[in-house]
Amino acid sequence: MLIRKIQKNHDHKRPLSLIQIMIVLCVCLFHGVIHSVEIGVPSPKAKVGGNFSMNLLGEPNTLHPITSSDLYARYVHYLTVDVLADYNFTTYEMEPHLAEKWEISKDGKEYTFFLRKNLKFHDGKPVTAEDVKFSFDIIFDPKYEAGHLRPYYENIEKAEVLDPLTIKFYAKNTYFKNFEQIATLFVLPKHVYGDVSKYKKMNRDIVSTGPYKIEKYDKGDKIILKRFDDWYGFSDKAFKGLYNFERMTLKFVNDETLSLEMLKKGELDFTPLRAEAYQLKAVGEPWGKKILKVKYENMEPKSWAFYGWNLTNPLFKSKKVRLALTHLMNREEMIKKFMFGYAKPAVAPMWYQNVYAPTGLKPVSFDPARAQKLLKEEGWADTDKNGILDKVIDGVKREFRFTLIYPNKNIEKFHTWYKEDLKKAGIEMELKLVEWSAFEPLLQEKKFEAFTMAWGGGDQDPDPKQIWHSSSIQGGGSNFVGYSNAEVDKLIDEARLELKREKRIKMIRKVYEKIAEDIPYTWWFNSTHEFYGVSSRIKRPGDALKYKLGYQSWWID
């Protein structure tokens, strides 16, 4: 999600296509057996040891905790990098991590964190408040290339070390996420990352404080993590039952057919599944015995995919044209054919079950006739009768042709279906598969006509600024399409300073309503379920935890 963007859309906003959703106890058919979705909690009886091999779906472009921006790296960070405090997987309450406690001033502008004693980085060196301050300061130092993180911390004025284990942050205003952003700051060792030349080269290694450290990186194949025995959490009962594997092997298998074969052969213990694979491919031996397939729901916000239009391109500047393009996407039939009913058409850039999601909006229907009317109103017509619409733009006749770039071949069938319906309407869309390592720079540099990917579901209290504020068009933001609406900017700015949640919900709902009206994206679907395949040798306290899938709570018996 691109998914924290996967640093902050708190998962926060980066491209993605994995596993997340909402808790409803349901009954589903499972190899002829009624299988109830089980929401579990970490088990204090979980055993420690063994190697767990999981599929990340893709290789991180870089592992760097600061400069990375893809979901695959973020999954590695969840296991290797730690923070001052974070949300509990089952209660969604903020709990101590590196900080054993904290204090917040009455005016909500000063935050003091008290570090645990005897904390260690992966290299054995002690963790101090100076390291925390360094980790904050580099976000605003141009040499460290952390511009994409600045929108999250722009309201924090400074960090001050009070003593080796105490640090205080001062806020400029009462931004509603001030505490969360400070608490979830990645803490890195100053003695390692303080050397800028070394910092920029650390793309295949991580030195931090998480429960695992990198043991080996085989480019193009896998990352092996080893349990970090000096992690403070292993002696804290609050983390009992978590991070049980002695080693974790993180594989980069983007091909679904290959990942299923590896699961059958025991080369993988876990892989996410699409609805089609769950329904049609995960059948017969050894499914149901050696390997289990799981359909689940929980409260974690889901990812959402979309087609993004470059709004600086003359083809896509008109809202009527973007609405026409959306009317030409037959989402209902795609859901039936490819997703087996496990989704619904999206109406806005937000998971539909989130309390901030706008209410009362209806999805744009598949309506080719309406699309043709809108295109005609905007001056598009097939004047030379070659089957492609054309229009004179800036004195030059231009045909309605464009290239769609995409990083995931597994969902190519959606693009092919869409391409055919566009063609019937006189629009030519060329499909271009681009490897993720090359895809992301094209977005950052605005070198695309149209693209498709997914954003991470975010958290329970989203901040739209990084994707939708006009200030996020440049400077490391994620407003790749160049969306700009002064009213939306104003609403976002005001909502960010509103501490009363109920009032903020109304403000941000209005933000998403206005974005939905402008149609800068053609959003696809909202999943109603998520799926995965897992080896039966892996023990789980439930199919998922309430706010995470929760493989961190699994073990080998």
C-alpha positions as CSV (number, residue, x, y, z in Angstrom):
1,M,0.0,0.0,0.0
2,L,1.7,0.8,-1.0
3,I,0.8,-0.5,3.2
4,R,1.9,1.3,8.5
5,K,1.6,3.5,4.0
6,I,2.5,1.1,4.9
7,Q,4.7,3.4,7.5
8,K,2.0,5.4,8.6
9,N,-1.8,5.2,6.9
10,H,-1.0,3.7,10.6
11,D,-0.2,1.0,8.7
12,H,-0.6,4.1,7.3
13,K,-0.4,4.5,3.6
14,R,1.5,2.3,1.2
15,P,0.7,0.0,-1.6
16,L,-0.6,-3.4,-0.7
17,S,-2.6,-6.4,-1.5
18,L,-2.6,-8.7,1.6
19,I,-4.9,-9.6,4.5
20,Q,-7.0,-7.5,6.9
21,I,-11.0,-7.1,7.9
22,M,-14.0,-6.8,10.5
23,I,-15.2,-9.2,13.3
24,V,-18.4,-11.0,12.8
25,L,-18.7,-14.5,14.0
26,C,-19.8,-16.4,10.9
27,V,-20.2,-19.9,9.7
28,C,-18.7,-21.0,6.5
29,L,-18.2,-24.2,4.4
30,F,-14.8,-25.7,4.9
31,H,-14.1,-28.9,2.9
32,G,-17.6,-30.1,3.7
33,V,-17.2,-29.2,7.4
34,I,-18.8,-26.3,9.1
35,H,-16.0,-24.0,10.2
36,S,-16.6,-21.1,12.6
37,V,-14.4,-18.1,12.4
38,E,-12.4,-18.0,15.7
39,I,-11.0,-14.8,17.0
40,G,-8.2,-15.7,19.5
41,V,-5.9,-14.2,22.0
42,P,-2.2,-15.0,22.4
43,S,-1.8,-18.2,24.4
44,P,0.5,-18.3,27.5
45,K,1.1,-22.0,26.7
46,A,2.6,-21.3,23.3
47,K,5.9,-23.1,22.8
48,V,9.1,-21.4,21.7
49,G,11.2,-22.8,18.9
50,G,11.2,-23.9,15.3
51,N,11.3,-22.2,11.9
52,F,8.2,-20.6,10.4
53,S,8.3,-20.0,6.7
54,M,5.8,-17.4,5.4
55,N,5.2,-15.8,2.1
56,L,5.5,-12.0,1.9
57,L,4.2,-12.0,-1.7
58,G,7.1,-9.8,-2.8
59,E,10.6,-8.6,-2.1
60,P,11.1,-5.3,-0.4
61,N,12.6,-2.6,-2.5
62,T,14.7,-1.7,0.5
63,L,14.7,-2.8,4.1
64,H,15.7,0.7,5.3
65,P,13.4,1.6,8.3
66,I,13.2,5.2,7.2
67,T,13.4,5.4,3.4
68,S,11.4,2.3,2.6
69,S,7.8,2.8,1.4
70,D,6.4,-0.6,0.5
71,L,4.3,-3.2,2.3
72,Y,6.8,-6.0,2.1
73,A,9.4,-4.0,4.0
74,R,6.8,-3.0,6.6
75,Y,6.1,-6.6,7.4
76,V,9.8,-7.1,8.1
77,H,9.8,-3.9,10.2
78,Y,6.9,-5.2,12.4
79,L,9.2,-8.0,13.5
80,T,12.6,-6.2,13.7
81,V,12.0,-2.6,14.6
82,D,10.4,-1.4,17.9
83,V,8.6,1.7,19.1
84,L,8.0,3.5,22.4
85,A,4.4,2.3,22.6
86,D,1.9,0.6,20.3
87,Y,-1.6,-0.7,20.0
88,N,-2.4,-4.1,21.5
89,F,-3.5,-6.7,18.9
90,T,-6.6,-7.8,20.9
91,T,-7.7,-4.7,22.8
92,Y,-6.5,-1.9,20.6
93,E,-5.3,0.0,23.7
94,M,-1.9,1.7,23.6
95,E,0.6,-0.4,25.7
96,P,4.2,0.2,26.7
97,H,7.0,-1.1,24.5
98,L,10.4,0.6,24.8
99,A,8.9,3.1,27.2
100,E,7.6,1.7,30.4
101,K,5.4,4.7,31.0
102,W,4.6,8.2,29.8
103,E,3.0,11.5,30.9
104,I,0.9,13.9,28.9
105,S,0.5,17.6,30.0
106,K,-2.9,19.0,30.6
107,D,-2.9,21.1,27.5
108,G,-1.9,18.0,25.4
109,K,1.2,19.6,24.0
110,E,4.0,17.9,26.0
111,Y,4.7,14.2,26.1
112,T,7.3,12.7,28.4
113,F,8.4,9.1,27.9
114,F,10.4,7.0,30.4
115,L,12.4,4.2,28.8
116,R,12.8,0.8,30.4
117,K,16.1,0.0,31.9
118,N,18.7,-2.3,30.2
119,L,17.2,-2.0,26.7
120,K,19.5,-3.3,24.0
121,F,19.9,-2.8,20.2
122,H,20.5,-5.9,18.1
123,D,24.3,-5.2,18.2
124,G,24.2,-5.3,22.0
125,K,24.6,-1.6,22.6
126,P,22.3,0.1,25.1
127,V,19.2,2.1,24.0
128,T,19.1,5.7,25.4
129,A,17.0,8.8,25.1
130,E,19.6,10.2,22.7
131,D,18.8,7.4,20.2
132,V,15.1,8.3,20.4
133,K,15.8,12.0,19.8
134,F,18.1,11.1,16.9
135,S,15.3,8.9,15.4
136,F,13.0,11.9,15.5
137,D,15.5,14.6,14.4
138,I,16.5,12.8,11.2
139,I,12.9,13.0,9.8
140,F,13.5,16.8,9.4
141,D,17.2,16.6,8.2
142,P,17.2,16.6,4.4
143,K,20.4,14.5,4.4
144,Y,18.4,11.5,5.7
145,E,15.7,11.6,2.9
146,A,12.7,11.1,5.2
147,G,10.4,13.7,3.6
148,H,7.5,11.2,3.2
149,L,7.3,10.9,7.1
150,R,7.2,14.7,7.7
151,P,3.4,15.1,7.4
152,Y,3.0,12.8,10.4
153,Y,5.5,14.7,12.6
154,E,5.1,18.3,11.3
155,N,3.1,19.2,14.5
156,I,6.0,18.2,16.8
157,E,8.3,21.1,17.5
158,K,11.2,19.3,19.1
159,A,12.4,16.4,21.3
160,E,14.4,17.1,24.4
161,V,16.6,14.6,26.4
162,L,15.9,15.0,30.1
163,D,18.2,12.2,31.2
164,P,19.6,9.0,29.6
165,L,16.2,7.2,30.0
166,T,13.8,10.2,29.7
167,I,12.8,12.2,26.7
168,K,10.2,14.9,26.2
169,F,8.4,16.0,23.0
170,Y,6.9,19.4,22.5
171,A,3.9,19.8,20.1
172,K,3.1,23.0,18.2
173,N,-0.6,22.3,18.4
174,T,-3.2,19.7,19.5
175,Y,-3.1,17.5,16.4
176,F,-5.2,14.4,17.3
177,K,-2.5,12.0,16.4
178,N,0.4,13.7,18.2
179,F,0.7,11.0,20.9
180,E,0.3,8.1,18.5
181,Q,2.9,9.4,16.0
182,I,5.5,10.0,18.8
183,A,4.7,6.6,20.4
184,T,5.1,4.7,17.2
185,L,8.3,6.4,16.0
186,F,10.8,3.8,14.9
187,V,13.7,3.9,17.3
188,L,17.1,3.4,15.7
189,P,20.7,3.5,17.1
190,K,22.5,6.8,16.6
191,H,25.8,5.1,16.7
192,V,24.8,3.1,13.6
193,Y,22.6,5.3,11.5
194,G,24.2,8.6,12.5
195,D,26.8,8.1,9.8
196,V,24.9,9.4,6.8
197,S,27.0,7.6,4.2
198,K,26.5,4.3,6.0
199,Y,22.8,5.1,6.6
200,K,22.1,5.4,2.9
201,K,23.7,2.0,2.2
202,M,21.8,0.0,4.8
203,N,19.2,-1.4,2.5
204,R,19.7,-5.1,3.3
205,D,20.2,-4.8,7.0
206,I,18.3,-3.5,10.1
207,V,19.8,-2.7,13.5
208,S,17.0,-1.9,16.0
209,T,15.3,-3.3,19.0
210,G,12.6,-5.6,17.7
211,P,11.9,-9.2,18.8
212,Y,13.8,-10.5,15.7
213,K,17.0,-9.5,14.0
214,I,18.1,-10.2,10.5
215,E,20.3,-13.3,10.2
216,K,20.5,-13.7,6.4
217,Y,19.3,-12.0,3.3
218,D,19.2,-13.9,0.0
219,K,18.3,-11.4,-2.6
220,G,15.5,-12.5,-4.8
221,D,14.6,-15.4,-2.5
222,K,14.2,-14.9,1.2
223,I,15.1,-13.1,4.5
224,I,15.8,-15.2,7.6
225,L,15.1,-13.7,11.0
226,K,16.4,-15.0,14.3
227,R,14.8,-14.4,17.6
228,F,16.6,-11.6,19.5
229,D,17.0,-13.2,23.0
230,D,17.7,-9.8,24.6
231,W,14.4,-8.3,23.6
232,Y,12.7,-6.9,26.7
233,G,9.3,-8.4,25.8
234,F,10.4,-11.9,26.4
235,S,10.6,-11.2,30.2
236,D,7.4,-9.1,30.3
237,K,4.2,-11.0,30.9
238,A,2.3,-8.5,28.7
239,F,3.9,-10.1,25.7
240,K,3.5,-13.7,26.8
241,G,2.5,-15.9,23.9
242,L,3.9,-13.6,21.2
243,Y,6.9,-14.0,18.9
244,N,7.4,-17.7,19.5
245,F,9.3,-18.9,16.5
246,E,13.1,-19.3,16.9
247,R,13.5,-18.3,13.3
248,M,11.2,-16.9,10.6
249,T,11.9,-17.4,6.9
250,L,10.2,-14.7,4.8
251,K,9.9,-15.8,1.2
252,F,9.2,-13.5,-1.8
253,V,6.7,-15.6,-3.9
254,N,4.4,-13.4,-6.0
255,D,3.1,-16.3,-8.2
256,E,0.1,-17.8,-6.5
257,T,0.3,-21.2,-8.2
258,L,3.9,-21.5,-7.1
259,S,3.1,-20.5,-3.5
260,L,0.4,-23.2,-3.3
261,E,2.8,-25.8,-4.6
262,M,5.4,-24.7,-2.0
263,L,2.8,-24.9,0.7
264,K,1.9,-28.5,-0.4
265,K,5.6,-29.5,-0.4
266,G,6.2,-28.0,3.1
267,E,8.5,-25.2,1.7
268,L,6.0,-22.7,3.0
269,D,4.0,-22.7,6.3
270,F,1.8,-19.8,5.3
271,T,0.6,-17.8,2.3
272,P,-2.2,-15.3,1.8
273,L,-4.9,-16.5,-0.6
274,R,-7.2,-14.6,-3.0
275,A,-10.9,-15.6,-3.0
276,E,-10.4,-17.5,-6.3
277,A,-7.6,-19.6,-4.9
278,Y,-9.5,-20.2,-1.7
279,Q,-12.6,-21.3,-3.7
280,L,-11.1,-23.2,-6.6
281,K,-7.4,-24.1,-6.0
282,A,-7.2,-25.0,-2.3
283,V,-9.1,-28.2,-2.8
284,G,-8.4,-32.0,-2.7
285,E,-5.4,-33.6,-1.0
286,P,-3.6,-32.4,1.1
287,W,-6.0,-29.6,1.9
288,G,-8.0,-30.2,5.0
289,K,-5.3,-32.4,6.5
290,K,-1.7,-31.4,5.9
291,I,-2.7,-27.9,4.9
292,L,-5.7,-25.8,6.1
293,K,-7.4,-23.0,4.3
294,V,-8.9,-20.3,6.4
295,K,-11.6,-17.6,5.7
296,Y,-11.8,-15.0,8.4
297,E,-13.0,-11.6,9.5
298,N,-11.7,-9.2,12.2
299,M,-11.7,-5.5,13.1
300,E,-8.5,-4.6,11.2
301,P,-9.3,-2.1,8.4
302,K,-9.0,-3.7,5.0
303,S,-6.9,-2.6,2.0
304,W,-8.7,-1.1,-1.0
305,A,-7.5,-1.2,-4.6
306,F,-8.1,1.5,-7.2
307,Y,-7.2,2.9,-10.6
308,G,-5.4,6.2,-10.2
309,W,-5.6,8.8,-12.9
310,N,-2.8,11.4,-13.5
311,L,-4.9,14.5,-13.0
312,T,-2.2,16.7,-14.7
313,N,-2.8,14.6,-17.9
314,P,-5.3,16.3,-20.3
315,L,-7.1,13.0,-20.6
316,F,-8.1,12.9,-17.0
317,K,-8.5,16.5,-15.9
318,S,-12.3,16.4,-16.4
319,K,-14.4,15.0,-13.5
320,K,-17.0,13.9,-16.1
321,V,-14.4,11.9,-17.9
322,R,-13.3,10.2,-14.7
323,L,-16.9,9.5,-13.9
324,A,-17.3,8.0,-17.3
325,L,-14.2,5.8,-16.8
326,T,-15.8,4.5,-13.6
327,H,-19.2,3.8,-15.2
328,L,-17.2,1.6,-17.6
329,M,-15.8,-0.7,-14.9
330,N,-18.2,-3.6,-14.4
331,R,-17.4,-4.2,-10.7
332,E,-20.5,-6.2,-9.9
333,E,-19.6,-8.9,-12.5
334,M,-16.0,-8.9,-11.5
335,I,-17.0,-9.6,-7.9
336,K,-19.2,-12.5,-9.1
337,K,-16.7,-14.0,-11.5
338,F,-13.4,-13.4,-9.7
339,M,-14.2,-12.8,-6.1
340,F,-17.1,-15.2,-5.6
341,G,-19.2,-12.7,-3.9
342,Y,-16.6,-11.9,-1.1
343,A,-16.6,-8.2,-1.8
344,K,-18.8,-5.2,-2.6
345,P,-18.2,-2.2,-4.9
346,A,-16.4,0.6,-3.0
347,V,-18.0,4.0,-2.8
348,A,-15.1,6.1,-1.4
349,P,-11.4,5.8,-0.6
350,M,-12.0,4.1,2.8
351,W,-12.8,0.7,4.1
352,Y,-16.6,0.6,4.3
353,Q,-16.8,-0.6,7.9
354,N,-14.6,2.1,9.3
355,V,-16.6,4.6,11.5
356,Y,-15.1,7.4,9.4
357,A,-16.4,6.1,6.1
358,P,-19.1,8.3,4.6
359,T,-22.6,7.0,4.9
360,G,-25.4,7.3,2.3
361,L,-23.1,7.1,-0.8
362,K,-24.0,4.6,-3.5
363,P,-21.5,2.9,-5.8
364,V,-21.1,4.2,-9.3
365,S,-22.9,1.6,-11.5
366,F,-21.7,-0.1,-14.6
367,D,-23.5,2.1,-17.2
368,P,-21.8,2.3,-20.7
369,A,-24.7,4.5,-22.0
370,R,-24.2,7.1,-19.3
371,A,-20.4,6.9,-19.8
372,Q,-20.9,7.7,-23.6
373,K,-23.1,10.6,-22.8
374,L,-20.6,12.1,-20.3
375,L,-17.7,11.7,-22.8
376,K,-19.8,13.3,-25.6
377,E,-20.5,16.3,-23.3
378,E,-16.7,16.7,-22.9
379,G,-16.2,16.8,-26.6
380,W,-15.0,13.2,-27.2
381,A,-16.1,11.7,-30.5
382,D,-14.9,9.2,-33.1
383,T,-14.4,11.8,-35.9
384,D,-12.4,9.5,-38.2
385,K,-14.4,6.4,-37.6
386,N,-11.4,4.3,-36.5
387,G,-13.1,3.0,-33.3
388,I,-11.1,5.3,-31.0
389,L,-12.6,8.5,-29.5
390,D,-10.7,11.7,-30.2
391,K,-10.7,15.4,-29.3
392,V,-8.7,18.5,-30.1
393,I,-6.7,19.5,-27.0
394,D,-4.5,22.6,-27.0
395,G,-4.8,22.7,-30.8
396,V,-3.8,19.1,-31.3
397,K,-6.0,16.2,-32.2
398,R,-5.6,13.5,-29.6
399,E,-7.0,10.0,-29.4
400,F,-8.2,8.6,-26.1
401,R,-5.3,6.1,-25.6
402,F,-3.3,5.6,-22.4
403,T,-1.1,3.1,-20.6
404,L,-2.0,1.5,-17.3
405,I,1.0,0.4,-15.2
406,Y,0.5,-2.3,-12.5
407,P,2.9,-4.3,-10.3
408,N,0.9,-7.5,-9.7
409,K,0.3,-10.1,-12.5
410,N,-2.1,-12.1,-10.3
411,I,-4.9,-9.6,-10.8
412,E,-4.2,-9.0,-14.5
413,K,-7.6,-10.5,-15.4
414,F,-9.4,-7.5,-13.8
415,H,-7.4,-5.1,-16.1
416,T,-8.1,-7.3,-19.2
417,W,-11.9,-7.2,-18.4
418,Y,-11.8,-3.5,-17.9
419,K,-9.7,-3.0,-21.1
420,E,-12.4,-4.7,-23.2
421,D,-15.2,-2.6,-21.8
422,L,-13.2,0.6,-22.4
423,K,-12.5,-0.6,-26.0
424,K,-16.2,-0.9,-26.6
425,A,-16.6,2.7,-25.6
426,G,-13.8,3.8,-27.9
427,I,-11.0,4.1,-25.3
428,E,-7.7,2.2,-25.8
429,M,-5.9,1.1,-22.6
430,E,-2.5,-0.5,-23.0
431,L,-1.5,-2.8,-20.1
432,K,2.1,-2.7,-18.8
433,L,3.3,-4.9,-16.0
434,V,6.1,-3.2,-14.0
435,E,8.2,-4.8,-11.3
436,W,7.6,-3.2,-7.9
437,S,11.2,-1.8,-7.7
438,A,10.6,0.2,-10.8
439,F,6.9,0.8,-10.2
440,E,7.2,2.9,-7.1
441,P,9.7,5.4,-8.5
442,L,7.4,6.0,-11.4
443,L,4.7,7.1,-9.0
444,Q,7.0,9.3,-6.9
445,E,8.2,11.0,-10.1
446,K,4.7,11.3,-11.6
447,K,5.8,9.4,-14.7
448,F,2.6,7.6,-15.5
449,E,-0.7,8.1,-17.2
450,A,-2.7,5.7,-15.1
451,F,-1.7,3.1,-12.5
452,T,-3.3,0.6,-10.2
453,M,-2.4,-0.7,-6.7
454,A,-3.9,-0.8,-3.2
455,W,-3.6,1.3,-0.1
456,G,-3.4,-0.3,3.3
457,G,-6.6,-0.1,5.3
458,G,-5.1,2.4,7.8
459,D,-6.1,2.4,11.4
460,Q,-9.2,3.1,13.4
461,D,-8.7,6.9,13.3
462,P,-7.4,7.8,9.9
463,D,-5.7,11.0,8.8
464,P,-6.3,11.7,5.1
465,K,-3.5,14.2,4.7
466,Q,-0.7,12.1,3.2
467,I,-2.8,10.9,0.3
468,W,-5.4,13.7,-0.3
469,H,-4.0,17.1,0.8
470,S,-2.6,19.2,-1.9
471,S,0.6,19.7,0.1
472,S,1.3,16.0,-0.3
473,I,1.6,16.2,-4.1
474,Q,5.3,17.1,-3.7
475,G,7.9,16.5,-1.1
476,G,7.5,12.8,-0.4
477,G,3.8,12.8,0.0
478,S,1.6,10.1,-1.5
479,N,-0.8,12.3,-3.5
480,F,0.6,10.7,-6.7
481,V,-2.3,11.6,-8.9
482,G,-2.0,15.4,-8.1
483,Y,-5.5,15.8,-6.4
484,S,-6.1,19.3,-5.2
485,N,-9.3,20.7,-3.7
486,A,-9.1,23.8,-1.4
487,E,-12.2,22.8,0.5
488,V,-10.8,19.4,1.2
489,D,-7.5,20.8,2.3
490,K,-9.3,23.1,4.7
491,L,-11.4,20.3,6.1
492,I,-8.3,18.1,6.6
493,D,-6.4,20.8,8.3
494,E,-9.3,21.5,10.7
495,A,-10.0,17.9,11.4
496,R,-6.4,17.2,12.3
497,L,-6.7,19.7,15.2
498,E,-10.0,18.4,16.5
499,L,-9.6,16.3,19.6
500,K,-13.2,15.4,20.0
501,R,-13.6,12.1,18.1
502,E,-17.3,12.4,17.3
503,K,-16.9,15.8,15.9
504,R,-13.8,14.8,14.0
505,I,-15.6,11.8,12.5
506,K,-18.2,14.1,10.9
507,M,-15.5,16.3,9.5
508,I,-13.5,13.5,8.0
509,R,-16.6,11.8,6.6
510,K,-17.2,15.1,4.7
511,V,-13.6,15.0,3.4
512,Y,-14.2,11.5,1.9
513,E,-17.6,12.5,0.5
514,K,-16.0,15.4,-1.4
515,I,-13.2,13.2,-2.6
516,A,-15.7,10.6,-3.8
517,E,-17.5,13.3,-5.7
518,D,-14.3,14.4,-7.4
519,I,-13.4,10.8,-8.5
520,P,-9.6,11.2,-8.6
521,Y,-9.5,7.4,-8.4
522,T,-11.8,4.7,-9.7
523,W,-11.9,2.5,-6.6
524,W,-12.6,-1.1,-6.9
525,F,-14.0,-3.2,-4.1
526,N,-14.2,-3.6,-0.4
527,S,-13.4,-7.2,0.7
528,T,-15.9,-8.8,3.1
529,H,-13.5,-11.7,4.0
530,E,-9.8,-12.5,3.9
531,F,-8.1,-15.9,3.2
532,Y,-4.9,-17.8,3.9
533,G,-3.4,-21.2,3.7
534,V,-1.4,-22.6,6.6
535,S,0.4,-25.8,7.5
536,S,-1.4,-27.9,10.1
537,R,1.9,-28.1,12.0
538,I,1.4,-24.4,12.9
539,K,-0.7,-24.0,16.1
540,R,-2.9,-20.9,16.3
541,P,-4.9,-19.5,19.2
542,G,-7.6,-18.6,16.6
543,D,-8.1,-17.9,12.9
544,A,-7.1,-14.3,13.6
545,L,-6.6,-11.8,16.5
546,K,-9.2,-9.1,16.8
547,Y,-7.1,-6.3,15.3
548,K,-4.4,-8.3,13.4
549,L,-4.1,-11.5,11.5
550,G,-1.8,-12.4,14.4
551,Y,0.8,-14.8,13.1
552,Q,2.9,-13.2,15.8
553,S,0.9,-15.4,18.2
554,W,1.4,-18.7,16.4
555,W,3.8,-21.5,17.3
556,I,5.0,-25.0,16.5
557,D,4.0,-27.7,18.9
